[in-house]
Amino acid sequence: MFNTLKAPAPDKILALMGQFRADPRPEKIDLGVGVYKDATGLTPVMRAIKSAERQLWEAETTKTYTALAGEAAFHAAMAELVLGAGYPAERTAALQTVGGTGACRMAFELARMANPETTIWVSDPTWPNHLSILNFMGQAWKPYRYFDSATRAVDFEAMMADLAGIKAGDVVLLHGCCHNPTGANLTLEQWGVVADLLEAKGAIPMIDLAYQGFGDGLEEDAAGTRLIASRLPEVMIAASCSKNFGIYRERTGCLLVLGDAANREVTQGNLAFLNRQTYSFAPDHGARLVTMVLTDPALRAEWMAELEEVRGGMLGLREQLAGELRQLTNSDRFDFIAQHRGMFSRLGASPEAVEKMRVDNAIYMVGDSRLNIAGLNTKTVPLLARAIVDAGV
Ligand code: LMR
């Protein structure tokens, strides 16, 4: 039977990770997978997470099952983080998931259960795994234009022109902040225009919020999501704890579903059902740490301070890289790097130039020229700038 299987298409981000690990050159620079690295190249366990882990180790007396949809305290802490204090709990259902990817998958499943005819609209480009999952599910999807490859900014006019084709009951997937892979984001005013359109069309926004706190700040990065949540009757939000809590391998995420208060219990039941059919209970450890960090004032303050250090570091690297390129090219062609937000920027280099940088300089970025700013440090920025120029970008 298994002989009938065909090799799956490789995931380009994970394939690059393997290629990087196999490269023996000591000077190699990993700008591929979206993982934060400090100046020494380490992905540290955040200080507040480490403290919470110590406390948990002392206090935990059982490893028995928790709740199928995850613990209410985790739901409430995440809903408050994403939607702000005073969020509408009476119309918010929530699910603890296996990472942000799990939250996305469950959101797609829920949409399909509720409306088998739905089409999911995704930005072009988007995180490649969005499309891979949708294709695997056999779920209908359509792209909407998003990125202007000349200006490296959002092509809002094209985006709105394409979204004019959405139908009632369609789902529109939006990146809450720090757009992956481009780094180009909607302004709050543009979020308002998108909200108007979705409202008029009767479409359902689904927001993938994987990098809250990595762009302009925890509150600022949630502003578009909060605007949508305050305006639209039905909203899905897939929030990841991988990056902003640095707990990648713990696989911690949360799906929030806002709808009619009268139907909240039914939605909540369907979310728990989805967990049960897929893997039963989601892993507990990461969600418990996140809950502790968010609800203990001292841990929360420590976490927020470290997250600010991480964010500030990435902004500094953006400024430095744009500055180096300004000097080397004697132009402002690369100033967009300083304007983008989050971990990624799409450089706009050809696949050949990306490959040349890998071969000549041991610099690894995704083939569409997405680079992970957090993979740099102040010493490697000039090397990258030189390589970009040498590759003729
Ligand atoms: C990325 O885009 O690099 C991250 O979200 C990691 C992943 O799973 O692809």
Boltz pocket constraint, residues with backbone or C-beta under 6 A from the ligand:
constraints:
  - pocket:
      binder: B
      contacts: [[A, 13], [A, 32], [A, 33], [A, 34], [A, 35], [A, 127], [A, 129], [A, 180]]
      max_distance: 6.0
